[in-house]
Amino acid sequence: MCGMVGNMFFGGLLAALAVLKAVSLLLTVAAMSRNARLTLRLLAGRYRIDRQHRGHGWLQLLTRYVWEAPQMELGYWISLCRVLMGDVDRVDYHGGVTFVTRQAAPNAWGGMSLGCFVNISTTRRVDDFPAWMKPAKGISLPMHEMGHTFDSQRLGPFYLLVVGIPSLWSASRKKASWHHNDFYPERWADRNALRYFVGRNNDLS
């Protein structure tokens, strides 16, 4: 009986993984027909690692296909859908994370971090991504969103429940008395970003 249950569980898991891969393949082919350059950069982003910390980098690559698989695939799908809609004009990399950006957006909505994919919509013109990523002071939007990726690596399949959904709920609140940046997922992201970038001797304050 236990063996049958185990076989059913692993069979269902394999079927779910097959469905995920099929959806990813279909979206990739569709997005390729819209913008091959951006799609290829997204595809390459699935395999980018933090080359400055190789040990941590290889761990990133391992965890994103097992421990972080739900949000990683969702982040990839959203990125591809944005390419299909013409809502992406640049794809950049930093520390094993792929930043999918619409710059000078008329209706900018900020950022969203899922697995190793960070989707951003900003009103500013991004001529120099590294300079925007690491300002002389403070925490930039890309830094903050990258901070969420560390919680994704730490929480794995619980990330969406603990961070993703609560953060989305918080950002949707319109009450003047509610401060989204003070909500716990956002404080965690800022703390992670400061720890990561200050540890690399960047002059943040």
C-alpha positions in Angstrom: 0.0 0.0 0.0 2.8 2.4 1.0 4.6 1.6 -2.2 1.5 2.3 -4.3 1.0 5.7 -2.6 4.7 6.5 -3.1 4.4 5.6 -6.8 1.3 7.8 -7.2 3.0 10.7 -5.5 6.1 10.5 -7.6 4.1 9.9 -10.7 2.0 13.0 -10.0 5.1 15.0 -9.3 6.7 14.0 -12.5 3.5 14.8 -14.4 3.4 18.3 -12.8 7.0 18.9 -13.7 6.2 17.8 -17.3 3.3 20.3 -17.5 5.6 23.1 -16.1 8.2 22.4 -18.7 5.6 22.2 -21.5 4.2 25.6 -20.6 7.7 27.1 -20.4 8.6 25.7 -23.8 5.4 27.0 -25.5 5.8 30.5 -24.0 9.5 30.6 -24.9 8.7 29.7 -28.6 5.9 32.3 -28.7 8.1 35.0 -27.1 10.9 34.2 -29.4 8.7 35.0 -32.4 8.0 38.5 -30.8 11.6 39.4 -29.7 14.3 36.8 -30.1 17.0 38.9 -28.4 15.1 39.5 -25.2 13.8 36.0 -25.0 17.3 34.5 -25.4 18.5 36.7 -22.6 15.6 35.5 -20.4 16.5 31.9 -21.3 20.1 32.5 -20.4 19.0 34.0 -17.1 17.7 30.6 -16.0 21.3 29.4 -15.8 23.1 32.5 -14.5 24.9 32.2 -11.2 26.6 34.6 -8.8 30.2 34.3 -10.2 31.7 36.4 -7.5 30.7 33.8 -4.9 31.0 30.6 -6.9 30.0 28.3 -4.0 26.8 30.2 -3.4 26.3 30.5 -7.2 26.3 26.8 -7.8 23.9 26.4 -4.9 21.6 29.0 -6.6 21.5 26.9 -9.8 20.7 23.7 -7.8 17.9 25.2 -5.6 16.1 27.1 -8.3 15.1 23.9 -10.2 14.1 22.0 -7.0 13.5 24.1 -3.9 12.5 27.3 -5.7 10.8 25.7 -8.8 7.3 27.1 -8.3 8.2 30.8 -8.1 11.1 30.4 -10.6 8.9 29.1 -13.3 6.2 31.6 -12.5 8.8 34.4 -12.7 10.0 33.1 -16.1 6.4 32.9 -17.4 5.6 36.4 -16.3 8.8 37.7 -18.0 7.9 35.9 -21.2 4.4 37.2 -21.2 5.7 40.7 -20.8 7.9 40.2 -23.8 4.9 39.0 -25.7 3.0 42.2 -24.7 5.9 44.5 -25.6 6.3 45.5 -22.0 10.1 44.8 -21.8 12.9 46.8 -23.3 16.0 45.5 -21.5 17.2 42.4 -19.6 20.1 42.8 -17.3 22.0 40.4 -14.9 23.5 40.9 -11.5 24.6 38.2 -9.0 22.8 35.4 -10.7 19.6 37.4 -10.8 17.8 38.4 -14.1 16.3 41.9 -14.2 13.5 42.3 -16.7 12.8 46.0 -17.1 10.4 48.3 -18.9 11.9 51.8 -18.6 10.1 55.1 -19.0 6.8 53.3 -18.5 3.8 55.5 -18.6 2.0 53.5 -15.9 4.9 52.1 -13.9 4.0 49.6 -11.1 7.4 49.0 -9.5 8.9 45.6 -9.0 8.1 41.9 -8.5 10.6 39.2 -7.5 9.9 35.6 -8.3 12.8 33.1 -8.0 15.8 34.4 -10.0 13.6 36.7 -12.1 12.9 40.3 -11.1 10.3 42.1 -13.1 10.5 45.9 -13.0 8.4 48.7 -14.5 9.8 52.2 -13.8 9.2 55.7 -15.0 12.9 56.5 -15.2 15.1 56.1 -18.2 17.7 53.4 -17.5 20.8 54.2 -19.5 23.3 52.7 -17.1 21.9 49.6 -15.2 24.9 49.1 -12.9 24.8 52.7 -11.8 21.0 52.4 -11.1 21.5 49.1 -9.4 24.2 50.4 -7.0 23.6 54.1 -6.1 26.1 56.0 -4.0 23.6 56.0 -1.1 20.4 54.2 -0.1 18.7 51.1 -1.6 17.6 51.2 -5.2 14.5 49.4 -6.5 16.6 46.7 -8.2 18.6 46.2 -5.0 15.4 45.9 -2.9 13.9 43.4 -5.4 17.2 41.4 -5.4 16.8 41.3 -1.6 13.6 39.3 -2.1 15.5 36.6 -4.1 17.5 35.6 -1.0 14.2 34.9 0.9 13.2 32.8 -2.1 16.3 30.8 -1.8 15.8 30.5 2.0 12.1 29.7 2.0 11.8 27.7 -1.2 8.2 26.5 -1.8 7.0 28.6 1.1 8.1 31.8 -0.4 4.8 32.6 -2.2 2.8 32.1 1.0 5.2 33.8 3.4 6.5 36.6 1.2 5.0 36.8 -2.3 1.2 36.9 -1.5 1.5 39.1 1.6 3.8 41.5 -0.3 1.3 41.7 -3.1 -1.6 42.3 -0.7 0.4 45.0 1.1 1.2 46.8 -2.1 -2.4 46.8 -3.1 -3.6 48.6 0.0 -4.5 52.2 -0.6 -5.0 53.4 3.0 -2.8 56.4 3.9 -2.1 54.9 7.3 -0.6 51.8 5.7 3.1 52.0 4.9 4.1 49.2 2.5 7.8 49.7 3.0 7.5 48.9 6.7 5.7 45.6 6.1 7.9 42.6 7.1 8.6 41.2 3.6 9.9 44.6 2.5 12.0 45.0 5.6 13.5 41.6 5.0 14.3 42.5 1.4 16.0 45.7 2.4 18.0 43.9 5.1 19.1 41.2 2.7 20.1 43.8 0.1 22.2 45.8 2.6 23.9 42.6 3.8 24.7 41.5 0.3 25.9 44.8 -1.1 27.7 46.1 2.0 29.5 42.8 2.1 30.9 43.5 -1.3 32.4 46.8 -0.1 29.9 49.0 -1.8 29.7 52.4 -0.1 26.0 52.2 1.0 24.7 54.1 4.0 
